[in-house]
Amino acid sequence: MADDLPENEPGAQRFRIRRGVGLLRSPGLARVADVWRSSKWVRRAGYLLAALVLAYALLWVTVIRTLPSADKLLTYQPPLPTMVRGNDGEIVSSYARERRVQLRFVDFPEPLINAFLSAEDKTFWTHGGVDVFGFAGAVVDYVTKYGSGQRARGGSTITQQVAKNILVGDEYSVSRKLKEILLARRIEGVLNKQQILELYLNEIPLGRQSFGVQAAARAYFDKDVGDLKLNEAAFLAILPKAPERYGRKKYEEQAITRRNWVLDQMVKNGWATAAQAEEAKAQPLGLVPRRSENYTADAGYFLEEVRRQLIDKFGENAEEGPNSVYAGGLWVRTSLDTQLQTAAQSALRTGLLRYSAGRAWHGPIATIDAGDRWQTELITSNISINYQDWRVGVVLSRSGGSGTIGFSDGKTAPLYGMPDAMKAGDVIAVAPSGGGWTVRTVPEVSGGMVVEDPQSGRVLAMQGGFDARLGSFNRATQAQRQPGSTIKPFVYATALDNGMTPASPVLDGTFCVYQGAALGQKCFRNFDMRGAGGTHTMRWGLEQSRNLMTVRIANDTGMDKVVRTIKNVGIGDYQPFLSMALGAGDTTVARMVNAYAALANHGRQHEQTLVDYVQDRNGKVVWKADNRECSGCNMPRWDGRPMPRFKPLGKQVMDPRTAYQVVHMLEGVVVRGTAEVLADLKLPLFGKTGTTTGPTNVWFCGGSPDIIAGLYMGYDSPRSLGGYAQGGRTAAPIFKQFVLDTRKRWSDTPFTVPAGVRMVKIDRVSGKRVFAGVPQDDERKASVIWEAFKPDTEPKRTVRAEELTAKEAVIEAIKRARAARGLPVQQDAAPADEGDFLEEQGGIY
C-alpha cells in the first residue's frame, strides 16, 4: 500500500527505511557478516580488494586520465629540418637546430637493428610492450638507490622508449614511469613491431644534436646507415645510454668497452659470429670531428634572407604551424645560381680587399673573455670565416709582437706580427705562416651586391658583405644608402616621357635655385667642380654624368614627375627636392637592381623573389612565386579554341620606348662614359656609375638583356672613402671581374628594340640628323651614331634651297642625256637614301 503513496508522503519514507533495515537483517547478509567477523583471511582479502580499487582510482586520477592517446603515433609527424635547393635542384643548405633524417623500416640494415636490440631490448620481438623481468630489476635498483641522489637504471623496452621520447617526455619520476608502461601496452595494440622500431630508430637522441640513426651516422662517421661497418653500428647502439658522453675523446676507452659488450651480446643472441665480433673489436672508434653541415654553396646572405621570408610566411617552430621552418620538413626551391653566387662573392671580396690594401689593422672582429672558458665563448660567438686559408681565433696572450692564438676546436698555436693595439680576448682573422699564424685584416669597408634575372625578377645571387659568418647584417637588402648618380637614368626617363629626346640640347651651366629666406640660394656643381661646359645633348649628359645638366632637366621636367617615376620603379618615396635627382634619397642595392631590371625588360618590372616554390614534407606545393592560373591548360582534349596561355607576369612601370631609349643611352656610358672600363669586354652592356658626396658610397648598376647586377661599397658608418674612390674606378671594376668570371653566361645578343622606336642616324656631338655615312666601328670615337627616337620626335630634315636646286638640275641633265641616246627614262629614278629606307621600315628592330 505504501508503494502507492506519493514520494513526498511521510508514510512512504518510513516504509522504505523499515524495508532497508529488514534487508540488512536478511539471513544472507547476516552469514556474510559472520564470516567477515570470524575469518581473518576473508578480512584480509577484502582489505586487499579495497586497496586495489582505491589504488586504481588514484592511478586513474593521477596517471591514466592524463595519458595521451597512442593513436597519435599513427599520424605522428616528427619535427624535420627545412631543406633548401638552388635553381639547379641541388641541396645548398638546411635550416635545422637538430640533425634529423627520416628513414623507412626497410632502409635500416639488419646488423644495425640487431645491434640496438642487443644493447637495449633483446626480447623486443616477443614481449607485449613491457619486459617483466627487466622492469622488476629496475624496481629493485630504484629502491636500493632511493635517497642516494643516483639515477636508477631504466629497464625500459624499446616500446617504452618510444612512449617516453614521443608522448610523455623524459621526466625522472615514478608517475612518468607508470605512464610509460601503460602507453607501451597501448602502443603494442596500435602499431606492429616494424612500425615501433621505425619510430624508435628515427627518433632516439644520439648526441651531437642528432636524432635517429641516419643523422647520427652522418654526425659520427660521415656515412649513411647502409655504409656502416659492424663496429660502427655497435658504437651507435651504445649511445642511447649516454648520448653526450661516449662521443667525446676523453671517454674513448669507456666507449670502446661498451661497444665491445654490445658485440658480445650480438654473438650471444645469434646475430653475429664470434669471428665477426672479434674483427669489429679490433677496430678503433674512428669518429670524425664534430662539424656542421657543409654544402657546396657559400651563400650565407642569400640563405639568411630566404630564412627570414620563410619564417614570415610559415612560422619558426612547430607551435606556429605544421609547415614551420624548423619542424615542418619543408623543401624549398630557390633561384640561387651557385656559379653566379660564387663569382659575385669573389668579385666583391676582391674589390674590398683591393681598396683596403695597405691600410692598418683597424681592430678586432669581436672581444670575448680569454679566461678558462675561452673555447666555449668562442664557439657561442658563432663567428667564423670562409676565405682562402683564413681562420678566426681568439688572442689568449701576447709578449711583445707575438703571442698565442686559440681556435674553436680547442687547439692553440703561436701568433706572429701582432699590431700594438691587439690584446688578449680579441677575436681576429689569421692565416698560417711557417710554424704559426699571422694576423689578417678583414676589410673595414664593406658593401653589397645583387644579381637578378630581369625577365622574371628572380634573384640569382646576393652578397651582403665580406662574409656572412662575421655578422648577419645584409647590406644588399638592409643597408639604406644614397645611390648617387645611379638614380639619373630615371630622371632622364621622366624627361623622355615629357617631350625631350636623347638628342635634345641641354645647357651644362651654373644652376642655382632660391630655397627660401632660411636656406638662401643653392647652387649645384658637377662632380669635377666645373660649373659650365656649354650646351650638349642629353645623351652626352648621361654618359658623362653631368650634375648640372641633370638638375636642369629635372627642374624643367618637374621634380614631382621625377619622384613619381622613381617611386613607380620601387626605388623610394622621396620629396620633390632637386637634390633627389642627384641621388640624395636613401635606398638599397636590391631596389636599385630591380629598377634597372625594369629598364632592361622594356619597362616591365617583376617582383623581386628569392624563392620559386615551397613543398611540404609530402611534396605538396604550399606556396609558389608564380601563382598565375591557366584556365584550360589541363583539359583532356583540345576543344578547338585558341591555346590557353598564361597572363604576363609583372607590372608595366614605364613606357617600353622610354625604357629602351634610356638603355640605349646607358650603353654609351659603357662605351665612352664613366663606365668605360667595361668597354673592352666587347659585350652588349648598359650601366651607370654613382658616387655620393664625400665620397661616402660608390656604385655601379647595369648588365645585359639577361643578367642585371648592382653593387655599392662604403663604410657601415658612412665616412669618406678618399678622393680617388669613384664609381667608375672602384665599383665598375668589381662588376667587370664578375663578368669575366662568368663570361660564358653572358650572351652577345644585343638589346631588342620595342615597337614604336625609330633608329635614326645623328651626329653624336650636335645631335643633328645625318643622311650620309654610317656609324663607325670604333664606337668610342664615332661621330655618327644610331639614336633611338619615338615617332615624330627625331630631328627634322633640313636642306638648303640652293642644294635642292642644284640636285634637281643634275637629275634633269641625266634625263636629257638618256633620252638623246634613246634610252628609257624612268621618272623619279633618284635612289632613296639610307634614311628614307629606314623611315619606311619604321626603324631597326
Sequence and secondary structure as in RCSB ss.txt:
>XXXX:A:sequence
MADDLPENEPGAQRFRIRRGVGLLRSPGLARVADVWRSSKWVRRAGYLLAALVLAYALLWVTVIRTLPSADKLLT
YQPPLPTMVRGNDGEIVSSYARERRVQLRFVDFPEPLINAFLSAEDKTFWTHGGVDVFGFAGAVVDYVTKYGSGQ
RARGGSTITQQVAKNILVGDEYSVSRKLKEILLARRIEGVLNKQQILELYLNEIPLGRQSFGVQAAARAYFDKDV
GDLKLNEAAFLAILPKAPERYGRKKYEEQAITRRNWVLDQMVKNGWATAAQAEEAKAQPLGLVPRRSENYTADAG
YFLEEVRRQLIDKFGENAEEGPNSVYAGGLWVRTSLDTQLQTAAQSALRTGLLRYSAGRAWHGPIATIDAGDRWQ
TELITSNISINYQDWRVGVVLSRSGGSGTIGFSDGKTAPLYGMPDAMKAGDVIAVAPSGGGWTVRTVPEVSGGMV
VEDPQSGRVLAMQGGFDARLGSFNRATQAQRQPGSTIKPFVYATALDNGMTPASPVLDGTFCVYQGAALGQKCFR
NFDMRGAGGTHTMRWGLEQSRNLMTVRIANDTGMDKVVRTIKNVGIGDYQPFLSMALGAGDTTVARMVNAYAALA
NHGRQHEQTLVDYVQDRNGKVVWKADNRECSGCNMPRWDGRPMPRFKPLGKQVMDPRTAYQVVHMLEGVVVRGTA
EVLADLKLPLFGKTGTTTGPTNVWFCGGSPDIIAGLYMGYDSPRSLGGYAQGGRTAAPIFKQFVLDTRKRWSDTP
FTVPAGVRMVKIDRVSGKRVFAGVPQDDERKASVIWEAFKPDTEPKRTVRAEELTAKEAVIEAIKRARAARGLPV
QQDAAPADEGDFLEEQGGIY
>XXXX:A:secstr
 GGGS TT HHHHHHHHHHHHHHHTSHHHHHHHHHHHH HHHHHHHHHHHHHHHHHHHHHHHTGGG   GGGGGG
    B EEEE TTS EEEEE SSEE    GGGS HHHHHHHHHHH TTTTTSSS  HHHHHHHHHHHHHHTTSS 
       HHHHHIIIIII    SHHHHHHHHHHHHHHHHHS HHHHHHHHHHH B STTEESHHHHHHHHHSS G
GG  HHHHHHHHHGGG TTTTTSGGGHHHHHHHHHHHHHHHHHTTSS HHHHHHHHTS            S   H
HHHHHHHHHHHHHH SSGGG TT TTTB  EEEE   HHHHHHHHHHHHHHHHHHHTT      SEE   STTHH
HHHHHHT    STT EEEEEEEEETTEEEEE TTS EEEEES  TT  TTEEEEEEEETTEEEEE   S EEEEE
EE TTT BEEEEE SS GGG    TTTT  B  GGGGHHHHHHHHHHTT  TT EEE S EEEE  TTT EEEE 
 TT      EEEHHHHHHTT HHHHHHHHHHH HHHHHHHHHHTTS      GGGGGT S B HHHHHHHHHHHH
TTTEE   BSEEEEE TTS EEEES     TTTT SS  SS        SEE S HHHHHHHHHHHHHHHHHSTT
GGGGGG S  EEEEEE STT  EEEEEE SS EEEEEEE SS     TT  IIIIIHHHHHHHHHHTGGGS    
    TT EEEEEETTT  B  SS   S TTT SEEEEEE TT S      HHHHHHHHHHHHHHHHHHHHTT   
 TT     HHHHHHHHTS  
